[in-house]
Amino acid sequence: MATGYIYKLEKFKKSDFAYLDGKVLVLIPENDMFEKSDSQKLVDIFTNPVVKETYGGHLGMLMRANLYIKEIEKFLSENF
């Protein structure tokens, strides 16, 4: 799994992403194909991310993007 691989890279440090403090939105599908622990690793990479569980799975996020666009636009307008 890519997230697990990235998480374990020796050259990678959480502090590398400190400049993104509070400026990352992590959308995790409720029917994710990945383990919850993998999703948590993705969340743990960032400092103070906003984490939202979304409807469906990964494919649903692509096929029904209109369900998430408003949430993303709201996040962007509040944080940038």
PyMOL CGO cylinders between C-alpha atoms (Angstrom):
from pymol import cmd
from pymol.cgo import CYLINDER

trace = [
    CYLINDER, 0.00, 0.00, 0.00, 1.35, 3.36, -1.07, 0.3, 1, 1, 1, 1, 1, 1,
    CYLINDER, 1.35, 3.36, -1.07, 0.39, 5.16, 2.13, 0.3, 1, 1, 1, 1, 1, 1,
    CYLINDER, 0.39, 5.16, 2.13, 2.23, 2.61, 4.26, 0.3, 1, 1, 1, 1, 1, 1,
    CYLINDER, 2.23, 2.61, 4.26, 5.27, 2.84, 2.02, 0.3, 1, 1, 1, 1, 1, 1,
    CYLINDER, 5.27, 2.84, 2.02, 5.36, 6.65, 2.15, 0.3, 1, 1, 1, 1, 1, 1,
    CYLINDER, 5.36, 6.65, 2.15, 4.81, 6.60, 5.91, 0.3, 1, 1, 1, 1, 1, 1,
    CYLINDER, 4.81, 6.60, 5.91, 7.89, 4.40, 6.40, 0.3, 1, 1, 1, 1, 1, 1,
    CYLINDER, 7.89, 4.40, 6.40, 10.34, 6.24, 4.14, 0.3, 1, 1, 1, 1, 1, 1,
    CYLINDER, 10.34, 6.24, 4.14, 13.50, 7.11, 6.02, 0.3, 1, 1, 1, 1, 1, 1,
    CYLINDER, 13.50, 7.11, 6.02, 13.85, 10.50, 4.34, 0.3, 1, 1, 1, 1, 1, 1,
    CYLINDER, 13.85, 10.50, 4.34, 10.28, 11.37, 5.12, 0.3, 1, 1, 1, 1, 1, 1,
    CYLINDER, 10.28, 11.37, 5.12, 9.45, 13.24, 8.31, 0.3, 1, 1, 1, 1, 1, 1,
    CYLINDER, 9.45, 13.24, 8.31, 6.15, 14.61, 9.50, 0.3, 1, 1, 1, 1, 1, 1,
    CYLINDER, 6.15, 14.61, 9.50, 7.88, 17.95, 9.96, 0.3, 1, 1, 1, 1, 1, 1,
    CYLINDER, 7.88, 17.95, 9.96, 8.37, 18.09, 6.17, 0.3, 1, 1, 1, 1, 1, 1,
    CYLINDER, 8.37, 18.09, 6.17, 4.67, 18.89, 5.95, 0.3, 1, 1, 1, 1, 1, 1,
    CYLINDER, 4.67, 18.89, 5.95, 4.51, 21.32, 8.88, 0.3, 1, 1, 1, 1, 1, 1,
    CYLINDER, 4.51, 21.32, 8.88, 3.90, 24.22, 6.50, 0.3, 1, 1, 1, 1, 1, 1,
    CYLINDER, 3.90, 24.22, 6.50, 0.55, 22.61, 5.68, 0.3, 1, 1, 1, 1, 1, 1,
    CYLINDER, 0.55, 22.61, 5.68, -0.62, 22.79, 9.29, 0.3, 1, 1, 1, 1, 1, 1,
    CYLINDER, -0.62, 22.79, 9.29, -4.42, 22.85, 9.21, 0.3, 1, 1, 1, 1, 1, 1,
    CYLINDER, -4.42, 22.85, 9.21, -4.52, 23.22, 5.43, 0.3, 1, 1, 1, 1, 1, 1,
    CYLINDER, -4.52, 23.22, 5.43, -5.14, 19.61, 4.40, 0.3, 1, 1, 1, 1, 1, 1,
    CYLINDER, -5.14, 19.61, 4.40, -8.53, 18.03, 3.85, 0.3, 1, 1, 1, 1, 1, 1,
    CYLINDER, -8.53, 18.03, 3.85, -8.50, 14.24, 4.00, 0.3, 1, 1, 1, 1, 1, 1,
    CYLINDER, -8.50, 14.24, 4.00, -11.59, 12.59, 2.56, 0.3, 1, 1, 1, 1, 1, 1,
    CYLINDER, -11.59, 12.59, 2.56, -11.94, 8.96, 3.62, 0.3, 1, 1, 1, 1, 1, 1,
    CYLINDER, -11.94, 8.96, 3.62, -14.65, 6.89, 1.96, 0.3, 1, 1, 1, 1, 1, 1,
    CYLINDER, -14.65, 6.89, 1.96, -16.94, 5.02, 4.35, 0.3, 1, 1, 1, 1, 1, 1,
    CYLINDER, -16.94, 5.02, 4.35, -16.51, 1.86, 2.26, 0.3, 1, 1, 1, 1, 1, 1,
    CYLINDER, -16.51, 1.86, 2.26, -12.79, 2.27, 1.74, 0.3, 1, 1, 1, 1, 1, 1,
    CYLINDER, -12.79, 2.27, 1.74, -10.84, -0.48, 0.02, 0.3, 1, 1, 1, 1, 1, 1,
    CYLINDER, -10.84, -0.48, 0.02, -7.99, 0.19, 2.46, 0.3, 1, 1, 1, 1, 1, 1,
    CYLINDER, -7.99, 0.19, 2.46, -7.80, -0.81, 6.10, 0.3, 1, 1, 1, 1, 1, 1,
    CYLINDER, -7.80, -0.81, 6.10, -8.80, 1.83, 8.66, 0.3, 1, 1, 1, 1, 1, 1,
    CYLINDER, -8.80, 1.83, 8.66, -5.23, 1.71, 9.97, 0.3, 1, 1, 1, 1, 1, 1,
    CYLINDER, -5.23, 1.71, 9.97, -3.98, 2.73, 6.51, 0.3, 1, 1, 1, 1, 1, 1,
    CYLINDER, -3.98, 2.73, 6.51, -6.40, 5.64, 6.44, 0.3, 1, 1, 1, 1, 1, 1,
    CYLINDER, -6.40, 5.64, 6.44, -5.16, 6.66, 9.87, 0.3, 1, 1, 1, 1, 1, 1,
    CYLINDER, -5.16, 6.66, 9.87, -1.56, 6.62, 8.59, 0.3, 1, 1, 1, 1, 1, 1,
    CYLINDER, -1.56, 6.62, 8.59, -2.59, 9.07, 5.90, 0.3, 1, 1, 1, 1, 1, 1,
    CYLINDER, -2.59, 9.07, 5.90, -4.20, 11.31, 8.51, 0.3, 1, 1, 1, 1, 1, 1,
    CYLINDER, -4.20, 11.31, 8.51, -1.12, 11.05, 10.76, 0.3, 1, 1, 1, 1, 1, 1,
    CYLINDER, -1.12, 11.05, 10.76, 1.21, 12.29, 8.01, 0.3, 1, 1, 1, 1, 1, 1,
    CYLINDER, 1.21, 12.29, 8.01, -0.22, 15.79, 8.32, 0.3, 1, 1, 1, 1, 1, 1,
    CYLINDER, -0.22, 15.79, 8.32, -0.42, 18.27, 11.18, 0.3, 1, 1, 1, 1, 1, 1,
    CYLINDER, -0.42, 18.27, 11.18, -4.00, 19.12, 12.12, 0.3, 1, 1, 1, 1, 1, 1,
    CYLINDER, -4.00, 19.12, 12.12, -5.74, 17.88, 8.98, 0.3, 1, 1, 1, 1, 1, 1,
    CYLINDER, -5.74, 17.88, 8.98, -9.48, 18.19, 8.59, 0.3, 1, 1, 1, 1, 1, 1,
    CYLINDER, -9.48, 18.19, 8.59, -10.77, 14.63, 8.22, 0.3, 1, 1, 1, 1, 1, 1,
    CYLINDER, -10.77, 14.63, 8.22, -14.16, 13.86, 6.73, 0.3, 1, 1, 1, 1, 1, 1,
    CYLINDER, -14.16, 13.86, 6.73, -15.73, 10.51, 6.09, 0.3, 1, 1, 1, 1, 1, 1,
    CYLINDER, -15.73, 10.51, 6.09, -17.46, 10.48, 2.73, 0.3, 1, 1, 1, 1, 1, 1,
    CYLINDER, -17.46, 10.48, 2.73, -20.24, 8.47, 1.20, 0.3, 1, 1, 1, 1, 1, 1,
    CYLINDER, -20.24, 8.47, 1.20, -19.37, 5.34, -0.78, 0.3, 1, 1, 1, 1, 1, 1,
    CYLINDER, -19.37, 5.34, -0.78, -15.93, 4.13, -1.78, 0.3, 1, 1, 1, 1, 1, 1,
    CYLINDER, -15.93, 4.13, -1.78, -13.00, 5.38, -3.87, 0.3, 1, 1, 1, 1, 1, 1,
    CYLINDER, -13.00, 5.38, -3.87, -14.79, 4.84, -7.18, 0.3, 1, 1, 1, 1, 1, 1,
    CYLINDER, -14.79, 4.84, -7.18, -17.89, 6.59, -5.85, 0.3, 1, 1, 1, 1, 1, 1,
    CYLINDER, -17.89, 6.59, -5.85, -15.77, 9.64, -5.06, 0.3, 1, 1, 1, 1, 1, 1,
    CYLINDER, -15.77, 9.64, -5.06, -14.78, 9.83, -8.71, 0.3, 1, 1, 1, 1, 1, 1,
    CYLINDER, -14.78, 9.83, -8.71, -18.15, 8.97, -10.19, 0.3, 1, 1, 1, 1, 1, 1,
    CYLINDER, -18.15, 8.97, -10.19, -20.17, 11.25, -7.91, 0.3, 1, 1, 1, 1, 1, 1,
    CYLINDER, -20.17, 11.25, -7.91, -17.73, 14.10, -7.36, 0.3, 1, 1, 1, 1, 1, 1,
    CYLINDER, -17.73, 14.10, -7.36, -20.62, 16.56, -7.16, 0.3, 1, 1, 1, 1, 1, 1,
    CYLINDER, -20.62, 16.56, -7.16, -21.32, 15.20, -3.67, 0.3, 1, 1, 1, 1, 1, 1,
    CYLINDER, -21.32, 15.20, -3.67, -17.90, 16.36, -2.48, 0.3, 1, 1, 1, 1, 1, 1,
    CYLINDER, -17.90, 16.36, -2.48, -17.30, 19.54, -4.47, 0.3, 1, 1, 1, 1, 1, 1,
    CYLINDER, -17.30, 19.54, -4.47, -19.23, 21.75, -2.03, 0.3, 1, 1, 1, 1, 1, 1,
    CYLINDER, -19.23, 21.75, -2.03, -17.34, 20.30, 0.93, 0.3, 1, 1, 1, 1, 1, 1,
    CYLINDER, -17.34, 20.30, 0.93, -14.02, 20.91, -0.83, 0.3, 1, 1, 1, 1, 1, 1,
    CYLINDER, -14.02, 20.91, -0.83, -14.99, 24.43, -1.88, 0.3, 1, 1, 1, 1, 1, 1,
    CYLINDER, -14.99, 24.43, -1.88, -16.05, 25.23, 1.70, 0.3, 1, 1, 1, 1, 1, 1,
    CYLINDER, -16.05, 25.23, 1.70, -12.75, 23.93, 3.06, 0.3, 1, 1, 1, 1, 1, 1,
    CYLINDER, -12.75, 23.93, 3.06, -10.75, 25.94, 0.53, 0.3, 1, 1, 1, 1, 1, 1,
    CYLINDER, -10.75, 25.94, 0.53, -12.66, 29.16, 1.15, 0.3, 1, 1, 1, 1, 1, 1,
    CYLINDER, -12.66, 29.16, 1.15, -12.19, 28.81, 4.93, 0.3, 1, 1, 1, 1, 1, 1,
    CYLINDER, -12.19, 28.81, 4.93, -8.49, 27.95, 4.78, 0.3, 1, 1, 1, 1, 1, 1,
    CYLINDER, -8.49, 27.95, 4.78, -7.01, 29.85, 1.85, 0.3, 1, 1, 1, 1, 1, 1,
]
cmd.load_cgo(trace, "trace")
